[in-house]
Amino acid sequence: MDREKMISQHYLKTGILGAYETAEVMHEEEENGKYAPCFEDATVFFGKTQTTTNRSMCIEGRQYRVCSVFPAVTEHTPTDKLLALIDTELEKETHSA
């Protein structure tokens, strides 16, 4: 199945155009042993103090601009922080049950 047909079928099923699952990783940038995926529908700017990702999304005919800013020097990735938050919430649920 070609890429355009896959995107069209996804849009017909979900009503969402430009979702991450249809955006392909074009390449990965490496900085100090850390990797950042670069998607075909996003622009990534690597600065000395921060990394900024800009992306435009069209959902149900409405245009959204998403801008994510991450510190350039950090011991933990955003994924590490999200997993820690999930673990904390699960611990709270376990103790309150």
mmCIF file as gemmi writes it, N, C-alpha and C atoms, coordinates in Angstrom:
data_model
loop_
_atom_site.group_PDB
_atom_site.id
_atom_site.type_symbol
_atom_site.label_atom_id
_atom_site.label_alt_id
_atom_site.label_comp_id
_atom_site.label_asym_id
_atom_site.label_entity_id
_atom_site.label_seq_id
_atom_site.pdbx_PDB_ins_code
_atom_site.Cartn_x
_atom_site.Cartn_y
_atom_site.Cartn_z
_atom_site.occupancy
_atom_site.B_iso_or_equiv
_atom_site.pdbx_formal_charge
_atom_site.auth_seq_id
_atom_site.auth_asym_id
_atom_site.pdbx_PDB_model_num
ATOM 1 N N . MET Axp A 1 ? 0.853 -1.176 0 1 0 ? 1 A 1
ATOM 2 C CA . MET Axp A 1 ? 0 0 0 1 0 ? 1 A 1
ATOM 3 C C . MET Axp A 1 ? 0.897 1.237 0 1 0 ? 1 A 1
ATOM 4 N N . ASP Axp A 2 ? 0.608 2.165 -0.907 1 0 ? 2 A 1
ATOM 5 C CA . ASP Axp A 2 ? 1.439 3.364 -0.951 1 0 ? 2 A 1
ATOM 6 C C . ASP Axp A 2 ? 1.09 4.307 0.196 1 0 ? 2 A 1
ATOM 7 N N . ARG Axp A 3 ? 1.994 5.222 0.479 1 0 ? 3 A 1
ATOM 8 C CA . ARG Axp A 3 ? 1.883 6.117 1.634 1 0 ? 3 A 1
ATOM 9 C C . ARG Axp A 3 ? 0.63 6.977 1.588 1 0 ? 3 A 1
ATOM 10 N N . GLU Axp A 4 ? 0.319 7.558 0.414 1 0 ? 4 A 1
ATOM 11 C CA . GLU Axp A 4 ? -0.855 8.424 0.315 1 0 ? 4 A 1
ATOM 12 C C . GLU Axp A 4 ? -2.149 7.66 0.579 1 0 ? 4 A 1
ATOM 13 N N . LYS Axp A 5 ? -2.226 6.43 0.107 1 0 ? 5 A 1
ATOM 14 C CA . LYS Axp A 5 ? -3.426 5.624 0.337 1 0 ? 5 A 1
ATOM 15 C C . LYS Axp A 5 ? -3.562 5.297 1.824 1 0 ? 5 A 1
ATOM 16 N N . MET Axp A 6 ? -2.427 5.004 2.48 1 0 ? 6 A 1
ATOM 17 C CA . MET Axp A 6 ? -2.451 4.712 3.907 1 0 ? 6 A 1
ATOM 18 C C . MET Axp A 6 ? -2.939 5.936 4.694 1 0 ? 6 A 1
ATOM 19 N N . ILE Axp A 7 ? -2.443 7.126 4.341 1 0 ? 7 A 1
ATOM 20 C CA . ILE Axp A 7 ? -2.867 8.353 5.02 1 0 ? 7 A 1
ATOM 21 C C . ILE Axp A 7 ? -4.348 8.605 4.779 1 0 ? 7 A 1
ATOM 22 N N . SER Axp A 8 ? -4.806 8.399 3.553 1 0 ? 8 A 1
ATOM 23 C CA . SER Axp A 8 ? -6.223 8.598 3.225 1 0 ? 8 A 1
ATOM 24 C C . SER Axp A 8 ? -7.11 7.657 4.017 1 0 ? 8 A 1
ATOM 25 N N . GLN Axp A 9 ? -6.722 6.396 4.1 1 0 ? 9 A 1
ATOM 26 C CA . GLN Axp A 9 ? -7.524 5.428 4.856 1 0 ? 9 A 1
ATOM 27 C C . GLN Axp A 9 ? -7.555 5.785 6.343 1 0 ? 9 A 1
ATOM 28 N N . HIS Axp A 10 ? -6.408 6.223 6.871 1 0 ? 10 A 1
ATOM 29 C CA . HIS Axp A 10 ? -6.363 6.639 8.274 1 0 ? 10 A 1
ATOM 30 C C . HIS Axp A 10 ? -7.302 7.83 8.5 1 0 ? 10 A 1
ATOM 31 N N . TYR Axp A 11 ? -7.285 8.791 7.59 1 0 ? 11 A 1
ATOM 32 C CA . TYR Axp A 11 ? -8.151 9.967 7.719 1 0 ? 11 A 1
ATOM 33 C C . TYR Axp A 11 ? -9.62 9.566 7.672 1 0 ? 11 A 1
ATOM 34 N N . LEU Axp A 12 ? -9.993 8.668 6.763 1 0 ? 12 A 1
ATOM 35 C CA . LEU Axp A 12 ? -11.383 8.24 6.658 1 0 ? 12 A 1
ATOM 36 C C . LEU Axp A 12 ? -11.836 7.498 7.917 1 0 ? 12 A 1
ATOM 37 N N . LYS Axp A 13 ? -10.954 6.738 8.532 1 0 ? 13 A 1
ATOM 38 C CA . LYS Axp A 13 ? -11.307 5.989 9.744 1 0 ? 13 A 1
ATOM 39 C C . LYS Axp A 13 ? -11.401 6.884 10.97 1 0 ? 13 A 1
ATOM 40 N N . THR Axp A 14 ? -10.474 7.854 11.086 1 0 ? 14 A 1
ATOM 41 C CA . THR Axp A 14 ? -10.355 8.622 12.326 1 0 ? 14 A 1
ATOM 42 C C . THR Axp A 14 ? -10.777 10.077 12.221 1 0 ? 14 A 1
ATOM 43 N N . GLY Axp A 15 ? -10.79 10.63 10.997 1 0 ? 15 A 1
ATOM 44 C CA . GLY Axp A 15 ? -11.059 12.056 10.846 1 0 ? 15 A 1
ATOM 45 C C . GLY Axp A 15 ? -9.864 12.91 11.211 1 0 ? 15 A 1
ATOM 46 N N . ILE Axp A 16 ? -8.714 12.281 11.417 1 0 ? 16 A 1
ATOM 47 C CA . ILE Axp A 16 ? -7.503 12.993 11.818 1 0 ? 16 A 1
ATOM 48 C C . ILE Axp A 16 ? -6.506 12.946 10.674 1 0 ? 16 A 1
ATOM 49 N N . LEU Axp A 17 ? -6.009 14.112 10.291 1 0 ? 17 A 1
ATOM 50 C CA . LEU Axp A 17 ? -4.98 14.192 9.26 1 0 ? 17 A 1
ATOM 51 C C . LEU Axp A 17 ? -3.735 14.798 9.882 1 0 ? 17 A 1
ATOM 52 N N . GLY Axp A 18 ? -2.594 14.15 9.741 1 0 ? 18 A 1
ATOM 53 C CA . GLY Axp A 18 ? -1.346 14.668 10.293 1 0 ? 18 A 1
ATOM 54 C C . GLY Axp A 18 ? -0.987 14.077 11.64 1 0 ? 18 A 1
ATOM 55 N N . ALA Axp A 19 ? -1.568 12.952 11.996 1 0 ? 19 A 1
ATOM 56 C CA . ALA Axp A 19 ? -1.243 12.313 13.27 1 0 ? 19 A 1
ATOM 57 C C . ALA Axp A 19 ? 0.165 11.737 13.207 1 0 ? 19 A 1
ATOM 58 N N . TYR Axp A 20 ? 0.784 11.572 14.366 1 0 ? 20 A 1
ATOM 59 C CA . TYR Axp A 20 ? 2.151 11.058 14.395 1 0 ? 20 A 1
ATOM 60 C C . TYR Axp A 20 ? 2.265 9.691 13.742 1 0 ? 20 A 1
ATOM 61 N N . GLU Axp A 21 ? 1.214 8.868 13.848 1 0 ? 21 A 1
ATOM 62 C CA . GLU Axp A 21 ? 1.329 7.54 13.27 1 0 ? 21 A 1
ATOM 63 C C . GLU Axp A 21 ? 1.426 7.571 11.75 1 0 ? 21 A 1
ATOM 64 N N . THR Axp A 22 ? 1.045 8.681 11.099 1 0 ? 22 A 1
ATOM 65 C CA . THR Axp A 22 ? 1.196 8.774 9.645 1 0 ? 22 A 1
ATOM 66 C C . THR Axp A 22 ? 2.439 9.574 9.254 1 0 ? 22 A 1
ATOM 67 N N . ALA Axp A 23 ? 3.061 10.236 10.223 1 0 ? 23 A 1
ATOM 68 C CA . ALA Axp A 23 ? 4.282 10.989 9.942 1 0 ? 23 A 1
ATOM 69 C C . ALA Axp A 23 ? 5.472 10.067 10.12 1 0 ? 23 A 1
ATOM 70 N N . GLU Axp A 24 ? 6.334 10.044 9.152 1 0 ? 24 A 1
ATOM 71 C CA . GLU Axp A 24 ? 7.485 9.158 9.218 1 0 ? 24 A 1
ATOM 72 C C . GLU Axp A 24 ? 8.701 9.885 9.773 1 0 ? 24 A 1
ATOM 73 N N . VAL Axp A 25 ? 9.528 9.157 10.486 1 0 ? 25 A 1
ATOM 74 C CA . VAL Axp A 25 ? 10.785 9.706 10.967 1 0 ? 25 A 1
ATOM 75 C C . VAL Axp A 25 ? 11.716 9.798 9.768 1 0 ? 25 A 1
ATOM 76 N N . MET Axp A 26 ? 12.141 11.02 9.447 1 0 ? 26 A 1
ATOM 77 C CA . MET Axp A 26 ? 13.011 11.235 8.297 1 0 ? 26 A 1
ATOM 78 C C . MET Axp A 26 ? 14.47 10.907 8.645 1 0 ? 26 A 1
ATOM 79 N N . HIS Axp A 27 ? 14.886 11.295 9.829 1 0 ? 27 A 1
ATOM 80 C CA . HIS Axp A 27 ? 16.222 10.971 10.32 1 0 ? 27 A 1
ATOM 81 C C . HIS Axp A 27 ? 16.265 11.265 11.811 1 0 ? 27 A 1
ATOM 82 N N . GLU Axp A 28 ? 17.342 10.874 12.457 1 0 ? 28 A 1
ATOM 83 C CA . GLU Axp A 28 ? 17.514 11.153 13.873 1 0 ? 28 A 1
ATOM 84 C C . GLU Axp A 28 ? 18.764 12.002 14.066 1 0 ? 28 A 1
ATOM 85 N N . GLU Axp A 29 ? 18.616 13.017 14.888 1 0 ? 29 A 1
ATOM 86 C CA . GLU Axp A 29 ? 19.753 13.865 15.247 1 0 ? 29 A 1
ATOM 87 C C . GLU Axp A 29 ? 20.365 13.311 16.527 1 0 ? 29 A 1
ATOM 88 N N . GLU Axp A 30 ? 21.679 13.322 16.612 1 0 ? 30 A 1
ATOM 89 C CA . GLU Axp A 30 ? 22.37 12.843 17.799 1 0 ? 30 A 1
ATOM 90 C C . GLU Axp A 30 ? 23.189 13.981 18.393 1 0 ? 30 A 1
ATOM 91 N N . GLU Axp A 31 ? 23.033 14.185 19.685 1 0 ? 31 A 1
ATOM 92 C CA . GLU Axp A 31 ? 23.77 15.23 20.396 1 0 ? 31 A 1
ATOM 93 C C . GLU Axp A 31 ? 24.16 14.672 21.754 1 0 ? 31 A 1
ATOM 94 N N . ASN Axp A 32 ? 25.423 14.556 22.02 1 0 ? 32 A 1
ATOM 95 C CA . ASN Axp A 32 ? 25.932 14.054 23.307 1 0 ? 32 A 1
ATOM 96 C C . ASN Axp A 32 ? 25.338 12.694 23.684 1 0 ? 32 A 1
ATOM 97 N N . GLY Axp A 33 ? 25.219 11.814 22.72 1 0 ? 33 A 1
ATOM 98 C CA . GLY Axp A 33 ? 24.711 10.468 22.976 1 0 ? 33 A 1
ATOM 99 C C . GLY Axp A 33 ? 23.204 10.362 23.094 1 0 ? 33 A 1
ATOM 100 N N . LYS Axp A 34 ? 22.471 11.464 22.886 1 0 ? 34 A 1
ATOM 101 C CA . LYS Axp A 34 ? 21.007 11.449 22.936 1 0 ? 34 A 1
ATOM 102 C C . LYS Axp A 34 ? 20.471 11.649 21.533 1 0 ? 34 A 1
ATOM 103 N N . TYR Axp A 35 ? 19.386 10.96 21.225 1 0 ? 35 A 1
ATOM 104 C CA . TYR Axp A 35 ? 18.824 11.006 19.879 1 0 ? 35 A 1
ATOM 105 C C . TYR Axp A 35 ? 17.47 11.688 19.884 1 0 ? 35 A 1
ATOM 106 N N . ALA Axp A 36 ? 17.212 12.468 18.838 1 0 ? 36 A 1
ATOM 107 C CA . ALA Axp A 36 ? 15.924 13.137 18.659 1 0 ? 36 A 1
ATOM 108 C C . ALA Axp A 36 ? 15.377 12.752 17.293 1 0 ? 36 A 1
ATOM 109 N N . PRO Axp A 37 ? 14.191 12.124 17.239 1 0 ? 37 A 1
ATOM 110 C CA . PRO Axp A 37 ? 13.618 11.797 15.935 1 0 ? 37 A 1
ATOM 111 C C . PRO Axp A 37 ? 13.124 13.061 15.247 1 0 ? 37 A 1
ATOM 112 N N . CYS Axp A 38 ? 13.369 13.178 13.963 1 0 ? 38 A 1
ATOM 113 C CA . CYS Axp A 38 ? 12.906 14.317 13.177 1 0 ? 38 A 1
ATOM 114 C C . CYS Axp A 38 ? 11.84 13.814 12.204 1 0 ? 38 A 1
ATOM 115 N N . PHE Axp A 39 ? 10.611 14.288 12.379 1 0 ? 39 A 1
ATOM 116 C CA . PHE Axp A 39 ? 9.487 13.855 11.561 1 0 ? 39 A 1
ATOM 117 C C . PHE Axp A 39 ? 9.381 14.715 10.313 1 0 ? 39 A 1
ATOM 118 N N . GLU Axp A 40 ? 8.78 14.151 9.279 1 0 ? 40 A 1
ATOM 119 C CA . GLU Axp A 40 ? 8.681 14.857 8.012 1 0 ? 40 A 1
ATOM 120 C C . GLU Axp A 40 ? 7.774 16.08 8.084 1 0 ? 40 A 1
ATOM 121 N N . ASP Axp A 41 ? 6.874 16.14 9.07 1 0 ? 41 A 1
ATOM 122 C CA . ASP Axp A 41 ? 5.958 17.273 9.169 1 0 ? 41 A 1
ATOM 123 C C . ASP Axp A 41 ? 6.313 18.208 10.321 1 0 ? 41 A 1
ATOM 124 N N . ALA Axp A 42 ? 7.564 18.175 10.761 1 0 ? 42 A 1
ATOM 125 C CA . ALA Axp A 42 ? 8.004 19.022 11.872 1 0 ? 42 A 1
ATOM 126 C C . ALA Axp A 42 ? 9.348 19.653 11.544 1 0 ? 42 A 1
ATOM 127 N N . THR Axp A 43 ? 9.587 20.811 12.163 1 0 ? 43 A 1
ATOM 128 C CA . THR Axp A 43 ? 10.869 21.488 12.041 1 0 ? 43 A 1
ATOM 129 C C . THR Axp A 43 ? 11.508 21.508 13.418 1 0 ? 43 A 1
ATOM 130 N N . VAL Axp A 44 ? 12.765 21.087 13.493 1 0 ? 44 A 1
ATOM 131 C CA . VAL Axp A 44 ? 13.474 21.036 14.764 1 0 ? 44 A 1
ATOM 132 C C . VAL Axp A 44 ? 14.646 22.011 14.717 1 0 ? 44 A 1
ATOM 133 N N . PHE Axp A 45 ? 14.75 22.849 15.758 1 0 ? 45 A 1
ATOM 134 C CA . PHE Axp A 45 ? 15.854 23.798 15.883 1 0 ? 45 A 1
ATOM 135 C C . PHE Axp A 45 ? 16.673 23.408 17.109 1 0 ? 45 A 1
ATOM 136 N N . PHE Axp A 46 ? 17.956 23.128 16.897 1 0 ? 46 A 1
ATOM 137 C CA . PHE Axp A 46 ? 18.847 22.768 17.982 1 0 ? 46 A 1
ATOM 138 C C . PHE Axp A 46 ? 19.67 23.993 18.355 1 0 ? 46 A 1
ATOM 139 N N . GLY Axp A 47 ? 19.4 24.554 19.537 1 0 ? 47 A 1
ATOM 140 C CA . GLY Axp A 47 ? 20.152 25.702 20.024 1 0 ? 47 A 1
ATOM 141 C C . GLY Axp A 47 ? 21.107 25.286 21.125 1 0 ? 47 A 1
ATOM 142 N N . LYS Axp A 48 ? 21.863 26.252 21.651 1 0 ? 48 A 1
ATOM 143 C CA . LYS Axp A 48 ? 22.817 25.935 22.715 1 0 ? 48 A 1
ATOM 144 C C . LYS Axp A 48 ? 22.124 25.625 24.031 1 0 ? 48 A 1
ATOM 145 N N . THR Axp A 49 ? 20.988 26.292 24.306 1 0 ? 49 A 1
ATOM 146 C CA . THR Axp A 49 ? 20.307 26.092 25.582 1 0 ? 49 A 1
ATOM 147 C C . THR Axp A 49 ? 19.007 25.314 25.48 1 0 ? 49 A 1
ATOM 148 N N . GLN Axp A 50 ? 18.462 25.197 24.266 1 0 ? 50 A 1
ATOM 149 C CA . GLN Axp A 50 ? 17.179 24.495 24.117 1 0 ? 50 A 1
ATOM 150 C C . GLN Axp A 50 ? 17.01 23.929 22.714 1 0 ? 50 A 1
ATOM 151 N N . THR Axp A 51 ? 16.148 22.937 22.62 1 0 ? 51 A 1
ATOM 152 C CA . THR Axp A 51 ? 15.751 22.361 21.342 1 0 ? 51 A 1
ATOM 153 C C . THR Axp A 51 ? 14.267 22.66 21.179 1 0 ? 51 A 1
ATOM 154 N N . THR Axp A 52 ? 13.899 23.207 20.017 1 0 ? 52 A 1
ATOM 155 C CA . THR Axp A 52 ? 12.514 23.596 19.757 1 0 ? 52 A 1
ATOM 156 C C . THR Axp A 52 ? 11.993 22.809 18.559 1 0 ? 52 A 1
ATOM 157 N N . THR Axp A 53 ? 10.803 22.236 18.712 1 0 ? 53 A 1
ATOM 158 C CA . THR Axp A 53 ? 10.148 21.516 17.623 1 0 ? 53 A 1
ATOM 159 C C . THR Axp A 53 ? 8.855 22.234 17.282 1 0 ? 53 A 1
ATOM 160 N N . ASN Axp A 54 ? 8.645 22.539 16.007 1 0 ? 54 A 1
ATOM 161 C CA . ASN Axp A 54 ? 7.418 23.165 15.53 1 0 ? 54 A 1
ATOM 162 C C . ASN Axp A 54 ? 6.722 22.206 14.578 1 0 ? 54 A 1
ATOM 163 N N . ARG Axp A 55 ? 5.412 22.092 14.724 1 0 ? 55 A 1
ATOM 164 C CA . ARG Axp A 55 ? 4.644 21.186 13.881 1 0 ? 55 A 1
ATOM 165 C C . ARG Axp A 55 ? 3.27 21.792 13.631 1 0 ? 55 A 1
ATOM 166 N N . SER Axp A 56 ? 2.781 21.67 12.397 1 0 ? 56 A 1
ATOM 167 C CA . SER Axp A 56 ? 1.415 22.083 12.069 1 0 ? 56 A 1
ATOM 168 C C . SER Axp A 56 ? 0.57 20.85 11.89 1 0 ? 56 A 1
ATOM 169 N N . MET Axp A 57 ? -0.626 20.877 12.479 1 0 ? 57 A 1
ATOM 170 C CA . MET Axp A 57 ? -1.536 19.743 12.389 1 0 ? 57 A 1
ATOM 171 C C . MET Axp A 57 ? -2.895 20.231 11.912 1 0 ? 57 A 1
ATOM 172 N N . CYS Axp A 58 ? -3.537 19.455 11.072 1 0 ? 58 A 1
ATOM 173 C CA . CYS Axp A 58 ? -4.892 19.747 10.642 1 0 ? 58 A 1
ATOM 174 C C . CYS Axp A 58 ? -5.785 18.634 11.18 1 0 ? 58 A 1
ATOM 175 N N . ILE Axp A 59 ? -6.686 18.998 12.096 1 0 ? 59 A 1
ATOM 176 C CA . ILE Axp A 59 ? -7.596 18.03 12.708 1 0 ? 59 A 1
ATOM 177 C C . ILE Axp A 59 ? -9.018 18.517 12.5 1 0 ? 59 A 1
ATOM 178 N N . GLU Axp A 60 ? -9.811 17.701 11.806 1 0 ? 60 A 1
ATOM 179 C CA . GLU Axp A 60 ? -11.203 18.019 11.487 1 0 ? 60 A 1
ATOM 180 C C . GLU Axp A 60 ? -11.332 19.423 10.907 1 0 ? 60 A 1
ATOM 181 N N . GLY Axp A 61 ? -10.448 19.747 9.969 1 0 ? 61 A 1
ATOM 182 C CA . GLY Axp A 61 ? -10.518 21.017 9.271 1 0 ? 61 A 1
ATOM 183 C C . GLY Axp A 61 ? -9.96 22.211 10.023 1 0 ? 61 A 1
ATOM 184 N N . ARG Axp A 62 ? -9.497 22.007 11.236 1 0 ? 62 A 1
ATOM 185 C CA . ARG Axp A 62 ? -8.923 23.102 12.024 1 0 ? 62 A 1
ATOM 186 C C . ARG Axp A 62 ? -7.42 22.953 12.072 1 0 ? 62 A 1
ATOM 187 N N . GLN Axp A 63 ? -6.717 24.062 11.896 1 0 ? 63 A 1
ATOM 188 C CA . GLN Axp A 63 ? -5.252 24.069 11.868 1 0 ? 63 A 1
ATOM 189 C C . GLN Axp A 63 ? -4.719 24.347 13.271 1 0 ? 63 A 1
ATOM 190 N N . TYR Axp A 64 ? -3.789 23.526 13.727 1 0 ? 64 A 1
ATOM 191 C CA . TYR Axp A 64 ? -3.156 23.7 15.025 1 0 ? 64 A 1
ATOM 192 C C . TYR Axp A 64 ? -1.644 23.807 14.826 1 0 ? 64 A 1
ATOM 193 N N . ARG Axp A 65 ? -1.015 24.666 15.588 1 0 ? 65 A 1
ATOM 194 C CA . ARG Axp A 65 ? 0.441 24.774 15.59 1 0 ? 65 A 1
ATOM 195 C C . ARG Axp A 65 ? 0.925 24.328 16.96 1 0 ? 65 A 1
ATOM 196 N N . VAL Axp A 66 ? 1.783 23.331 16.965 1 0 ? 66 A 1
ATOM 197 C CA . VAL Axp A 66 ? 2.302 22.776 18.211 1 0 ? 66 A 1
ATOM 198 C C . VAL Axp A 66 ? 3.785 23.115 18.298 1 0 ? 66 A 1
ATOM 199 N N . CYS Axp A 67 ? 4.172 23.714 19.397 1 0 ? 67 A 1
ATOM 200 C CA . CYS Axp A 67 ? 5.574 24.072 19.616 1 0 ? 67 A 1
ATOM 201 C C . CYS Axp A 67 ? 6.022 23.436 20.936 1 0 ? 67 A 1
ATOM 202 N N . SER Axp A 68 ? 7.069 22.622 20.88 1 0 ? 68 A 1
ATOM 203 C CA . SER Axp A 68 ? 7.615 21.97 22.071 1 0 ? 68 A 1
ATOM 204 C C . SER Axp A 68 ? 9.024 22.495 22.294 1 0 ? 68 A 1
ATOM 205 N N . VAL Axp A 69 ? 9.339 22.84 23.533 1 0 ? 69 A 1
ATOM 206 C CA . VAL Axp A 69 ? 10.661 23.371 23.873 1 0 ? 69 A 1
ATOM 207 C C . VAL Axp A 69 ? 11.248 22.492 24.972 1 0 ? 69 A 1
ATOM 208 N N . PHE Axp A 70 ? 12.481 22.023 24.728 1 0 ? 70 A 1
ATOM 209 C CA . PHE Axp A 70 ? 13.165 21.148 25.671 1 0 ? 70 A 1
ATOM 210 C C . PHE Axp A 70 ? 14.539 21.727 25.978 1 0 ? 70 A 1
ATOM 211 N N . PRO Axp A 71 ? 14.996 21.605 27.231 1 0 ? 71 A 1
ATOM 212 C CA . PRO Axp A 71 ? 16.345 22.073 27.541 1 0 ? 71 A 1
ATOM 213 C C . PRO Axp A 71 ? 17.378 21.243 26.783 1 0 ? 71 A 1
ATOM 214 N N . ALA Axp A 72 ? 18.433 21.88 26.335 1 0 ? 72 A 1
ATOM 215 C CA . ALA Axp A 72 ? 19.46 21.182 25.561 1 0 ? 72 A 1
ATOM 216 C C . ALA Axp A 72 ? 20.3 20.268 26.444 1 0 ? 72 A 1
ATOM 217 N N . VAL Axp A 73 ? 20.543 20.688 27.668 1 0 ? 73 A 1
ATOM 218 C CA . VAL Axp A 73 ? 21.359 19.891 28.575 1 0 ? 73 A 1
ATOM 219 C C . VAL Axp A 73 ? 20.468 19.4 29.712 1 0 ? 73 A 1
ATOM 220 N N . THR Axp A 74 ? 20.274 18.102 29.77 1 0 ? 74 A 1
ATOM 221 C CA . THR Axp A 74 ? 19.453 17.516 30.819 1 0 ? 74 A 1
ATOM 222 C C . THR Axp A 74 ? 19.855 16.065 31.02 1 0 ? 74 A 1
ATOM 223 N N . GLU Axp A 75 ? 19.642 15.577 32.217 1 0 ? 75 A 1
ATOM 224 C CA . GLU Axp A 75 ? 19.959 14.177 32.494 1 0 ? 75 A 1
ATOM 225 C C . GLU Axp A 75 ? 18.799 13.261 32.109 1 0 ? 75 A 1
ATOM 226 N N . HIS Axp A 76 ? 17.573 13.83 32.018 1 0 ? 76 A 1
ATOM 227 C CA . HIS Axp A 76 ? 16.39 13.014 31.758 1 0 ? 76 A 1
ATOM 228 C C . HIS Axp A 76 ? 15.673 13.513 30.512 1 0 ? 76 A 1
ATOM 229 N N . THR Axp A 77 ? 15.234 12.596 29.686 1 0 ? 77 A 1
ATOM 230 C CA . THR Axp A 77 ? 14.478 12.952 28.491 1 0 ? 77 A 1
ATOM 231 C C . THR Axp A 77 ? 13.024 13.207 28.886 1 0 ? 77 A 1
ATOM 232 N N . PRO Axp A 78 ? 12.247 13.85 28.025 1 0 ? 78 A 1
ATOM 233 C CA . PRO Axp A 78 ? 10.818 14.006 28.313 1 0 ? 78 A 1
ATOM 234 C C . PRO Axp A 78 ? 10.125 12.652 28.531 1 0 ? 78 A 1
ATOM 235 N N . THR Axp A 79 ? 10.553 11.633 27.817 1 0 ? 79 A 1
ATOM 236 C CA . THR Axp A 79 ? 9.973 10.301 28 1 0 ? 79 A 1
ATOM 237 C C . THR Axp A 79 ? 10.279 9.773 29.396 1 0 ? 79 A 1
ATOM 238 N N . ASP Axp A 80 ? 11.514 9.98 29.88 1 0 ? 80 A 1
ATOM 239 C CA . ASP Axp A 80 ? 11.87 9.568 31.242 1 0 ? 80 A 1
ATOM 240 C C . ASP Axp A 80 ? 10.954 10.235 32.262 1 0 ? 80 A 1
ATOM 241 N N . LYS Axp A 81 ? 10.714 11.524 32.087 1 0 ? 81 A 1
ATOM 242 C CA . LYS Axp A 81 ? 9.872 12.277 33.027 1 0 ? 81 A 1
ATOM 243 C C . LYS Axp A 81 ? 8.422 11.806 32.97 1 0 ? 81 A 1
ATOM 244 N N . LEU Axp A 82 ? 7.925 11.533 31.767 1 0 ? 82 A 1
ATOM 245 C CA . LEU Axp A 82 ? 6.551 11.051 31.627 1 0 ? 82 A 1
ATOM 246 C C . LEU Axp A 82 ? 6.39 9.678 32.275 1 0 ? 82 A 1
ATOM 247 N N . LEU Axp A 83 ? 7.35 8.797 32.081 1 0 ? 83 A 1
ATOM 248 C CA . LEU Axp A 83 ? 7.282 7.47 32.709 1 0 ? 83 A 1
ATOM 249 C C . LEU Axp A 83 ? 7.337 7.577 34.234 1 0 ? 83 A 1
ATOM 250 N N . ALA Axp A 84 ? 8.148 8.485 34.76 1 0 ? 84 A 1
ATOM 251 C CA . ALA Axp A 84 ? 8.209 8.692 36.208 1 0 ? 84 A 1
ATOM 252 C C . ALA Axp A 84 ? 6.868 9.197 36.739 1 0 ? 84 A 1
ATOM 253 N N . LEU Axp A 85 ? 6.221 10.11 36.002 1 0 ? 85 A 1
ATOM 254 C CA . LEU Axp A 85 ? 4.91 10.61 36.405 1 0 ? 85 A 1
ATOM 255 C C . LEU Axp A 85 ? 3.873 9.488 36.413 1 0 ? 85 A 1
ATOM 256 N N . ILE Axp A 86 ? 3.895 8.646 35.39 1 0 ? 86 A 1
ATOM 257 C CA . ILE Axp A 86 ? 2.965 7.513 35.33 1 0 ? 86 A 1
ATOM 258 C C . ILE Axp A 86 ? 3.198 6.581 36.52 1 0 ? 86 A 1
ATOM 259 N N . ASP Axp A 87 ? 4.459 6.277 36.822 1 0 ? 87 A 1
ATOM 260 C CA . ASP Axp A 87 ? 4.777 5.419 37.96 1 0 ? 87 A 1
ATOM 261 C C . ASP Axp A 87 ? 4.264 6.017 39.264 1 0 ? 87 A 1
ATOM 262 N N . THR Axp A 88 ? 4.435 7.337 39.442 1 0 ? 88 A 1
ATOM 263 C CA . THR Axp A 88 ? 3.959 8.015 40.656 1 0 ? 88 A 1
ATOM 264 C C . THR Axp A 88 ? 2.448 7.908 40.78 1 0 ? 88 A 1
ATOM 265 N N . GLU Axp A 89 ? 1.729 8.123 39.67 1 0 ? 89 A 1
ATOM 266 C CA . GLU Axp A 89 ? 0.267 8.028 39.694 1 0 ? 89 A 1
ATOM 267 C C . GLU Axp A 89 ? -0.187 6.603 40.003 1 0 ? 89 A 1
ATOM 268 N N . LEU Axp A 90 ? 0.497 5.62 39.447 1 0 ? 90 A 1
ATOM 269 C CA . LEU Axp A 90 ? 0.147 4.224 39.725 1 0 ? 90 A 1
ATOM 270 C C . LEU Axp A 90 ? 0.38 3.884 41.191 1 0 ? 90 A 1
ATOM 271 N N . GLU Axp A 91 ? 1.457 4.41 41.774 1 0 ? 91 A 1
ATOM 272 C CA . GLU Axp A 91 ? 1.728 4.187 43.196 1 0 ? 91 A 1
ATOM 273 C C . GLU Axp A 91 ? 0.638 4.806 44.054 1 0 ? 91 A 1
ATOM 274 N N . LYS Axp A 92 ? 0.196 6.016 43.703 1 0 ? 92 A 1
ATOM 275 C CA . LYS Axp A 92 ? -0.879 6.675 44.451 1 0 ? 92 A 1
ATOM 276 C C . LYS Axp A 92 ? -2.155 5.849 44.405 1 0 ? 92 A 1
ATOM 277 N N . GLU Axp A 93 ? -2.497 5.324 43.218 1 0 ? 93 A 1
ATOM 278 C CA . GLU Axp A 93 ? -3.696 4.51 43.075 1 0 ? 93 A 1
ATOM 279 C C . GLU Axp A 93 ? -3.6 3.23 43.9 1 0 ? 93 A 1
ATOM 280 N N . THR Axp A 94 ? -2.416 2.631 43.943 1 0 ? 94 A 1
ATOM 281 C CA . THR Axp A 94 ? -2.215 1.399 44.688 1 0 ? 94 A 1
ATOM 282 C C . THR Axp A 94 ? -2.384 1.629 46.188 1 0 ? 94 A 1
ATOM 283 N N . HIS Axp A 95 ? -1.841 2.757 46.694 1 0 ? 95 A 1
ATOM 284 C CA . HIS Axp A 95 ? -1.924 3.051 48.122 1 0 ? 95 A 1
ATOM 285 C C . HIS Axp A 95 ? -3.317 3.497 48.552 1 0 ? 95 A 1
ATOM 286 N N . SER Axp A 96 ? -4.078 4.096 47.645 1 0 ? 96 A 1
ATOM 287 C CA . SER Axp A 96 ? -5.411 4.579 48.011 1 0 ? 96 A 1
ATOM 288 C C . SER Axp A 96 ? -6.476 3.515 47.835 1 0 ? 96 A 1
ATOM 289 N N . ALA Axp A 97 ? -6.151 2.401 47.194 1 0 ? 97 A 1
ATOM 290 C CA . ALA Axp A 97 ? -7.153 1.338 46.976 1 0 ? 97 A 1
ATOM 291 C C . ALA Axp A 97 ? -7.266 0.401 48.122 1 0 ? 97 A 1
